[in-house]
Amino acid sequence: MKQKSGILAFILSAIILWILSLGFIPFIEVGFGGTIWVTILIVALVLGIINFIIVAILRRLFKRGSSAFMFIVALVIDAFALWLTARLVSNFSIEFWPHAIIVAAILAAVCSVAGLVK
C-alpha cells in the first residue's frame, strides 16, 4: 500500500507543479517548449527522492513529536527540498526561499486533502 501511495504522490506532485507552472504562481519556471513535461517529471522524481530520505531521517529523530511541530518541520523540509531540486534540475527554478515555502505549503495541502500524507 505504501508503494501505491508513493506513486500517487509522485503523480499528484507532477500535476500540481504543472498547474503552478502555467502561471498561477509567477515565481516558478519549469522547462521550455516541449521539455516542460520531462522537466516536471524529473522535478517530481528528485523531490520525491529527497523527501523520502529526509522524512526517513526525521521519523527516526522525532519519534514522538506533536503534529503541529511535525507539520512546521515538514513544511520547512519540503521548502528546502524544492530549493535543492531547483538547484539540481536544469529548466526548473524557484526565485526566492519564501516562494519555496509557498509552493511546499500548496503541495502539502493538496496531498493532505488527497490523503497521501500520514
Steps between C-alpha positions, in 0.01 A plus 500: 500500500791737569626446147160596357481818710856588394407470134183705556702766683747511210221541242318757713820699555568503127147621424516771767839621378367510145192701604713742703742541210217611270517844657296466818815569696734728305818414689520140375653433161486151354652392170485656160289390207460125468716418801247619759358154580842339508624769738191470721537121524870532585423768762227282656736201506792693655265666749356162594845346553620794710182496711518122543853521639433802720170366637665169589765686698244727669282209606797344676597827668153614606313185588260680730443852378180699507317513172525881484876482550537226241289700252725804536815289473359320195409830336853636543651171383274495193597859420866404533442198276337724237787746521754218471307347209506837323879498534536141376258501205560726203194676356341523847539801723344657804600862534523544878497288819156624624355402163615144563309506830183612319533222241576246776186613686290455185646154437446399864142630503401315183671178610331526841158544341574204272590293806856431393666647809512280806 
